[in-house]
Amino acid sequence: MTQRQIKGRGVFPAPLLLLGEAPGADEDERTGEAFTGNAGRELNKWLSYAAIPYGEYWIDNVCPIRPPGNDISKI
């Protein structure tokens, strides 16, 4: 299995950095960008509630690839 390196998204450099642990299935199998699955939709909702515009943050993961079995200890 080839592991895909997931890219961050947003504006870099930015005054706000949001980091997740590792990509999920949506990011790995569909989009190739961080936080574009269910967690990304929830995060976008909270950023909207906080009135933080797209140009004010960068979103990325500490680990750029999806861990086997979604277990980060296996990387």
N, C-alpha and C positions, 0 to 999 in steps of 0.2 A: 504494500500500500504506500503510495506516494503521499507525503504530508505537504499540505499547501501552507505557505506562509501567509498569514492574514495581515492585511494592511490596516493601519489606524485610519481614522477619518476626522474631518474637521479642519481647523485652521492651525497651522504650526509656523512659528511659535504662537502660543495663546496664553492668556492670563490664567486659564483654568485647565488642568489636566485631570482627566477621569480615566482610571485604570481598572481593568478587570483582571481576573486570574488567567483565563485562557479562552480561546474561541469555542463556540458551541457548534452543533451540527449545521444550523442555518448559515453561519459564517463560512464554515469549511466547505460545505457541499453546494451552496448556492451563490453567495455574493462575493466572498473573498475580502470583505471589509468587517471591521470590528463592530460589535453591537448592532447588528441588523436583524436579528431574530426577535424572539419574545422579550428577552432582556433589553434589547435596544428599543423596542416599542415602549416598554415601561419607562426606561431612562428618558426617552424623548418626551414622554408625557410629563415627567417630573421636571425636566429642564424647562418645559413650557410653563408649568405652574410657577416656577421660580423666575420666569421672565428672563432666562439666560439665552440670548440669541446664538444662532449657529456660529457666527464669527468669533465667539468668545471662548471656545473650548477646543481641545483635542482629545479624542477618545482612542484608547489603545488597550492592549493586553500585555501583562507582564511576560507571558509565554506566547510567542507568535504563531504556534502551531497547536492544533487540537490534540490533546493527549489521547493515547490509545485507551479505549474504554472510558474516556472522560476522567481518567485518573492521573493527575498531574505528577504523582510520584513515579510514574513509569517513563518519564522523559529524561 
